Amino acid sequence: MPINKSYINKFIKTTQLAACGASLFIGKKDKNSADKAAVDNMRAELNKIEMNGRIVIGEGELDEAPMLYIGENVGTGTGDDIDIAVDPVEGTNFVAYNKPNAIAVLAAANKNEILHAPETYMNKIVVGPNLPKNIVDLDNDLEDNLRSLAKEKSKKINELTVCILDRPRHNEIINKLKFLKVNLKLITDGDVCGALLVINKKNNIDIFIGVGGGPEGVLAAAALTCFGCQMQTRLLFQNETEIKRANEMGISNLDKKYNLDDMIKGDVIFCATGITDGELMSGIKNTNDGFICESFASHKNSNFFNISSEKILKWALIQSLIKTGNLN
């Protein structure tokens, strides 16, 4: 069942207000205050929306996150049953040290149509739109995936650009990519943004790979499914506590390979607002009148957001002026 389109602007405003709150702490080396400001604003705005909302991906469990915790009810309590995944600040360190690509993120779907991903690592592989199904596979050899992708794109393997988190856990992969002379885009954080770079060819990212956060993987999936992209993931568990938590969330097959349709089972709205400048969006600009913010929005069942990979970003970028109001 499609989500009512009237929610789109309401969710966009929610990420905008979260971004505005976090922006007050750009460069102040205080990531916790930035996160709290975003959480406070996001929660307050969500509670104004006429819906029976439920946080399925949020700031953590109730005992570690007093607001926007997993299972928290948000909204007025009247209206549609909506499951909501949020990351009020993806890239808290980016905000604290005024680095690019900090964003506020939200995804919303009908009840039980978003994968309730536990706080574990997730292995991911992502490619953009307009490619044959299963052009790459999470279980294939890295070089085989790259050669298959290069052939389909009429490129040499050393003409591909791979985006990957610059982490010690990826040293072996990065060394192999360097051996293959593949172009590298190394990111220090923010794997939602990293995964979304494949959507539009102007970003020149052919594939996103590597191990990042599970919740972030689901948030990225919400946007990617709107644009005809491909993504495969697998949750990675480090201890029995993580396995137990996954079981409690209804995950019994611990080795399951997830495709986009497994993570987002129906219609979905995705919204993100830039906090600091980045490849996807401009950051918050504080003016005398308020905050100028730029947001990226998509809706799976809306033709407005499904035109072509070249036009989508232009058509779905929304600039708004948010009056300062209570953002003290």
N, C-alpha and C positions, 0 to 999 in steps of 0.2 A: 504494500500500500504506500503510495507517495506521501511524503511529508508536506504539510500545508506550507505553501510558499511564503505565507505571511511571517513565518519564523525567520526567514533569511535575514532581513534587516535587523531583527531583534538580536540575533546571534552575532551579527557583524558589530552592532553597538557594544555587545558584551566584550568582545575581544579588544575593541577600540578603547574602552574604559580601563580594561586591565593594562593595556599597553601604556596609556597615559599615566596611570598610577606608578608603574615601574619606571617610567622615563624620568621621574623626579630624582632617581638615584643613579642615573647614568654617570659613570666615571667616579662615583663616590666610594668605591671599594667596599660596598655593603650589599652583598647579594641577598642576604636574608631580608633586609628591609625592602628591597626591590620586589622580591617574591611576595612578601606579605601585602604590600600595597596592591599588587596585581590581583592576588587572591581576594582581598577585601572588596575591591571594585567589581571583580567578576562575579562573586557570589551575590553581592547586593543587586546587581543587574539581572542575574538569572532569576532571583526571587521575585522580580517584577513581572516576569513573563507568565501568561496564562497557560500553564502546562502542569502535568504531573511528571516532573523531571526527576531523574535518578542519575547520580554520578557513578559511572562504571569504570572510568579511568580518571584518577585525580591525583591529589597530593600524597596519597598513601592511606594506610589504615587509620581508623578512628583514634587509636592510641598515640599515633604520631602526627596526625594532621587534624587539628580541631575544626578546620573548615575545608570544604570541597574534598572531603574524605570519600573513599570508595563506599558506596551504599547510601551516601547522604541524599536526602530528598531536597530538591530545589524547585522553585516555581511557586505559583499561587495555590497549587493543589487542585485546580480546575483546568480542564482542557485535555489535550492529547497526552498519552503515555510516551515519554521521550527518554531514551538513554543518551547520556552525555559523556563524552570523553574530553578532558581538558588538560592543558599544560599552560597555566597562566603566564609563565615565563620559560620558554625554551631557550636556554643560554643565559643563566643567571650570571655566570662569570663574564659573559659578553657585556651585559648591562653594567656590572660592577667596574669593569675596566674599559668601557666605551669601545668595544670591538664590534665588528659587523655581525649581522644575522641573528640578533636577538628578536624573538617574536612571541606574541601571545596567540595561543591556538585553541580551537574548539571544534569538535565534531559531534553531530547529533543524528540519531537514527531512531526509528520506531523501537519499542521495547524488545529486547533480546535479539537485536540485529547487529550489534557491535560485539566483536570478540572481547570478552573480559580478560584481558591479558594481565598476568601477574607481574610484579616488579622483579623481572628476571631479564637476563640477556636474551637477545634474539638475533639469529643469523639471517641476513637479508640479501636479496639480489633484486634489482629494479632496473627496468628498461622503459623507454618512452613509448608513445603511441605509434600506431600505423606500422606495427611489426607483426610477422606471423606468430601465431600462438606457440608457446613453448620454444621460442627462439633461443632462450637460455634456460638452464635448470639449476637449481640450488645444489643438486647432487652431482652435476657434471664437473669434470676437471676445469679449473679456471681457464687454462689456455684453450680448451675446446669451446667454452662459452664465448671467449673473445674472438676466436676464429669464425665461429658461426655468426656472430653479430657483425663482424667486419665484412664478411662475405655478403650478408643481406644488405648492408649499407654501402656496398661498393667502395669499401675503404681497405687500406692495408692495416694490419693489426697495430702498427706503430702510429697510425693516424687516429686511433680511438683515444678518448679521454675517459678515465675512470675516476670517480669520486669515492673517497674512502676516509674514514676517521683515522687520524694520525695517532695511533695507540700502539704500545708495545705488543699487544696481542695480535696486531696485524703486520708485524715486522716481516714475517716469512712471505706473506702475500705481497707486500710492498716491494720486497727485494725481487720477487719473481716478476712483478710488473715492470720494474726497472730493467731487468734482464731482457724482457720482451720489448723494451723501448717504448712502452705505452705511455701516453701523456697522463700525468697524475694531477688531480686536484685533491690535496690533503686538507682536511678540515679538522679543527681541534675540538669541536663540540657541535651540537645542533644537527643531529642526523635526521630530523624531520625536514629541515631546509635542504640538507644534502640530497635526500631522496627525491624531493620535489624538483630539483634542478633538471631532471630528465624530461619534464613535461614539455618544455619549450626549446626548440632547437637553437634559439639565439644564445642559450647558456652554454652550448657546445659540450654538454655532458652526455656521453653515450650510455653509461651504466653506473649504477651505484651499488657497491658491495660492502660486505663486512658485518661485524657484530656490534650491535648497539642495544639500546633499551627496547624491551618488549612493548611497553605502552606507547613509546614514540613510533614504533613500527605500525601500530594500529592507527594512530593519528595520521601518519603519512598515507596509509592505505585508503583512508577516507577521501583524501584528495585525489590520489592516483586513480581510483576506480571511476571517478567522474570524467577522466580524460582518455580512457582507453589504453592506459599503461598496463604493464605487467609487473607483478611482484610475487616472489615466493619467499616464505620465511619459515623458520623453525625455532621454537623456544629452546633455550639452553639452561640447564639447571645445575647449580653448583653444590647444592647440599640437600639434605632430607627436608629441611624447613621449607625450602622453595618448592619442592615436590609436593609436600603436604598442602601448601597454600594453593598450588595449581589444582590439586584434586578437589579442594573445597570450593574452588571456582568453577567446577564442572569439567575440568580437563583431565581425561583419563588416559588418552593416548599421548604419552610424553614425547614421542618421536614424530608426531604428525607434521607433515609438510603442508603449510597453509598457503593457498592462493588468495587473491583478492576477494573472491566470492566467499571464502571461508571466514575472512575477517570482517567483511562488510556484506551482510546477507541480503540487504535490500536498498531502499533509497537512503541517501545520506546528504547532509549539509556539512560543508567544511568552511571554516573561516579562520583567517590568520591576519594579524595586524603587526606591522613592523614596529619594533621599539627602537632599535638602532638601524642605520642604513644597511642594506644587504642586496644580494642579487635579485631576490624576489620582490622586495618592497623597499620603499624609503622609510626611514625611521621617523619618530615623532619630532615635530618642529613646534617648539614652545613660542607662541607669539603673544602680543599684548591682548589679543582677543580670546586666546585659548590655545588648544593643541590641534595642529594639523596632522592628521594621521592617514596612512595609506593601508588599505586592507585588500586581501586576496580572498575571494569567495567562490565556491563552486557548489552546485546542486546536481546530483546525479540524474534526477528525473526532470530537469528543466532544460529545454532546448537552448535557452539563452546562454548557458554555460557549456554547450557542446557544439561548437561551430567548427573550429579547426585549431590545431596546436599553435598556429601562428597568431590567430586572432584572440584566442581565449584570454590570455593574460591581459591584453589591452582592454577587452570588454568586461573583464571581471575584476579589474582593479578599481577600487572605490576610494576616492579622497573625501575626507570629511573634516569639518571644523567642530571640535568638541569644546564647548564653553567650560571654563575652569570650574565653576560651581564649587563642589565639595572636595575637589582634589587638593587638599591642603597637606 
